[in-house]
Amino acid sequence: MRTVKEISDLTGISVRTLHYYDEIGLLKPADKSEAGYRLYDDKALETLQQILFFREFDIPLKEIKAVMENPALEKHQILKMQREMLMAKKERLESLIASIDRILFTEKERRSLSDRRWKPFMGNHNQRS
């Protein structure tokens, strides 16, 4: 079992966010310590991972909760859906990267042509006739 602080350190999710997920019923702790601290098990970590996958696509928490609570959807189906969403995002990102690479290449070529255009005028100015 892990504390909220340990989960926060492990995932980078703030303690406040984890508390909020508990408050709205999205991520319930597996147990509470004698002192009343929330404790999370590996199953809760898996649930958090699924939540974070959905958050990657800016899906509202209310919708994430509805999907996670839908008895018709099995964990395998949810993971498959998340994978498809991630693959689509990957393709979009690769396309954006390729566009930036083309722009950078074009700028480099343009600069190189400009430099070559001025080269004939730049030589031998320091020599005296």
N, C-alpha and C positions, 0 to 999 in steps of 0.2 A: 504494500500500500504506500502511496505517495501523498504528501501534503500538497496543498495549493501552491505553496512556494516552490516545491520541487517540480511540480508540473510546469509552473511558470518558467523556471530556470531551464527546464528541458525543452520547452516548445517556443519560448519567446513570447508567449501570450501573457498579458499582464494579469496579476492577481485579481484586479478589479473586474476584468473581462470574464475571468473564470467564475467569480462570484455572481456576475450578472447572468451568465449562462445557467447557473444553478437557479437563480431567482426566477427566470422565465421558463424553467423546466427543460431547457435544451440539453444540458449536461449535468446530470445529478451525480453527486459523489456516491461511491459504493458504500461508504460508511462514514461515521463521525468518531473522532477520538473521544476519550473521556472528558477532555477539556472542551469539546464541542467543535474541534477543527475538522474541516472537510478532508476526507481521505479518498483517493482515487486508485482503482485497480487497473490492470491492463485492458480490460474491456472498456472502461471509461476512456482510456488513452486512444483506443481504436475509434471510439465514437468521436472524440475530439479531432482525430485525424480526418474523419469524414466531414465534420463541420468545417474544418479548415480548407478542405478541397472545394467545398461549395462556396466558401467565403472568397476564394481565389477568383471566382466569377462574379463577385459582388451580389450574390443572391441574398435577399433579405433574410434575417434570422427567422422570421415567422414562416417563410416558405421552406427553409431548411428543416425547421421543426416538423412541419407538415409532412415532408418527404420522409424524414427519419422515423416518424410515428406511423406511417402508412403500412398497415399490416399486409397489404397486397405486394409490397416491394420487399424482396429479400435483400440481405446484405450484398450478395453476389450481383444482383441487378443494379443496386446503387453504385457499387464499385465500377461496374461496366459502364454505366451512364457517366460517371465521373471521368473515367478513362477517355471516353469519346469526347467529352467536353475539353479535357486537357489536350487531346490530340488536335482538336480544332483550334485551340488557342495556340498550340505550338506551331501549326501551319501559318496562322496569322502573324505570329512573331517572326517566323523565318522569312515570310514575305516582306515584312517591314525591315528586317535586317538586310535583306537583299536589295531593297530600294535604297537604303542608306548607303550600302556599299557601292551601288551604281552612281549615286550622287557624289560620293567621295572620289571615286575613280574619275568621273567627269571633271570635277574640280581640279584634280591633280593633273589630268591631261591638259586642261585649259591653261593652268599655270605653267606647265612645261612648254606648251606652244608659245605662250607669251614670253617666257624667258628666252627661247630660241630666236624669237623674232628680234629681240634687242641685242643678241649676242654679237652680230657683225659691227654694231655701233660701239660696243663696249671695249673692244680690243685696242691695244697700242696707243691709248691716250696718254699714257705716262711716258712714252718715248718722245724725244725731241728730234725734230727734223734738222 
